[in-house]
Amino acid sequence: MIFSRGFRSVCQRVFYRNPVVRTAANWAFNLVPSRRVGAMHLAVYDQEKSMGPLQRDEALLLLAVARTIAPRTVVEFGFFHGHSAFNFMQALDDDALLVSFDVSDVSARHARRAFGSKPNFRFLHKSQTDFTTADVDDRPVDLVFFDAAHDLELNQATWRALLPALTPEAIIAIHDTGLWSREHFLPLHAEFAAQHPDAWLDEQRFAHQPGERAFVNWVQSEYPEFAAMHFHTTRRLRHGLTLLQRQQVLTVSRDEAARAA
Ligand SMILES: C[S@@+](CC[C@H](N)C(=O)[O-])C[C@H]1O[C@@H](n2cnc3c(N)ncnc32)[C@H](O)[C@@H]1O
């Protein structure tokens, strides 16, 4: 042990009390590759103002999910300008692959210019509904992100195509499943809501992407083996995310493991 317990306890106290020390420690530890969290890009991501890309907190959640499960293969529907793709890239091991779909020419250009040289990234200029297992070199898919068409029928078709490629423990994240609360509207939300007057659930709550909400409901009714967890709040202006995963019984003994094998 290099440092005494007393010295470490003083350092810990200073670290928790002083933000300057925390920032300095953070910079220093970031120089060590194995300590890096890969979250520094998030400071430039927008929060409430973000209408296309993921909001900063949502990106933080997905980064944490990806870093925790260390996926080998990630599929993303909806590249846009690459915010969510870049975020996933920060979590991937060198042998992992991110395949991102988008129909837009602008997105294709962005992907070529900004991501062209990244070896574990593949942009596919095609619709989410045209997913085939060959797109991921027949690799089992561990993590999927739906953030493209926002349309129930297109998502259903995509789901059917995707299902055979999923690992048993695959996590599927669906963006825009939450509700906006009127009290937190900025002018851009008011403008969007004015164009979709039928999407109000009541005086306060607005379903900004009802197609994504209907999609989650459909998966749960047609594929009850999938459990859903919603990351929603109306205490902030958040687009909301839902995570789906097949329900599973966690094995707790060698006998159970042998029976399950
Ligand atoms: C909300 S943006 C994606 C934002 C991105 N995930 C991010 O967080 O930075 C939606 C994207 O989906 C694309 N899109 C729309 N319909 C699509 C479809 N059928 N297949 C694939 N991409 C589609 C649009 O061109 C747009 O770039």
The ligand as an SDF file (V2000), in Angstrom:
LIG
                    3D

 27 29  0  0  0  0  0  0  0  0999 V2000
  -34.4660   12.0080  -34.4850 C   0  0  0  0  0  0  0  0  0  0  0  0
  -33.3550   11.8060  -35.7730 S   0  0  0  0  0  0  0  0  0  0  0  0
  -32.1320   10.7160  -35.0490 C   0  0  0  0  0  0  0  0  0  0  0  0
  -31.2990   11.3890  -34.0150 C   0  0  0  0  0  0  0  0  0  0  0  0
  -30.0830   10.5950  -33.5860 C   0  0  0  0  0  0  0  0  0  0  0  0
  -30.4500    9.2700  -33.0910 N   0  0  0  0  0  0  0  0  0  0  0  0
  -29.3200   11.3210  -32.4870 C   0  0  0  0  0  0  0  0  0  0  0  0
  -29.6560   11.1310  -31.3110 O   0  0  0  0  0  0  0  0  0  0  0  0
  -28.4180   12.0710  -32.8040 O   0  0  0  0  0  0  0  0  0  0  0  0
  -34.2450   10.7250  -36.8370 C   0  0  0  0  0  0  0  0  0  0  0  0
  -33.4630   10.2530  -38.0650 C   0  0  0  0  0  0  0  0  0  0  0  0
  -34.1590    9.1280  -38.5960 O   0  0  0  0  0  0  0  0  0  0  0  0
  -34.0860    9.1600  -39.9830 C   0  0  0  0  0  0  0  0  0  0  0  0
  -35.1740    8.3340  -40.5280 N   0  0  0  0  0  0  0  0  0  0  0  0
  -36.4800    8.6770  -40.7290 C   0  0  0  0  0  0  0  0  0  0  0  0
  -37.1570    7.6310  -41.2490 N   0  0  0  0  0  0  0  0  0  0  0  0
  -36.2550    6.6040  -41.3590 C   0  0  0  0  0  0  0  0  0  0  0  0
  -36.3440    5.2490  -41.7970 C   0  0  0  0  0  0  0  0  0  0  0  0
  -37.4870    4.7350  -42.2620 N   0  0  0  0  0  0  0  0  0  0  0  0
  -35.2310    4.4850  -41.7570 N   0  0  0  0  0  0  0  0  0  0  0  0
  -34.0580    4.9840  -41.3110 C   0  0  0  0  0  0  0  0  0  0  0  0
  -33.9080    6.2590  -40.8930 N   0  0  0  0  0  0  0  0  0  0  0  0
  -34.9940    7.0570  -40.9060 C   0  0  0  0  0  0  0  0  0  0  0  0
  -34.1640   10.6390  -40.3340 C   0  0  0  0  0  0  0  0  0  0  0  0
  -33.5710   10.8610  -41.6060 O   0  0  0  0  0  0  0  0  0  0  0  0
  -33.3930   11.3010  -39.1790 C   0  0  0  0  0  0  0  0  0  0  0  0
  -32.0510   11.5350  -39.5500 O   0  0  0  0  0  0  0  0  0  0  0  0
  1  2  1  0
  2  3  1  0
  2 10  1  0
  3  4  1  0
  4  5  1  0
  5  6  1  0
  5  7  1  0
  7  8  2  0
  7  9  1  0
 10 11  1  0
 11 12  1  0
 11 26  1  0
 12 13  1  0
 13 14  1  0
 13 24  1  0
 14 15  1  0
 14 23  1  0
 15 16  2  0
 16 17  1  0
 17 18  1  0
 17 23  2  0
 18 19  1  0
 18 20  2  0
 20 21  1  0
 21 22  2  0
 22 23  1  0
 24 25  1  0
 24 26  1  0
 26 27  1  0
M  CHG  2   2   1   9  -1
M  END
$$$$
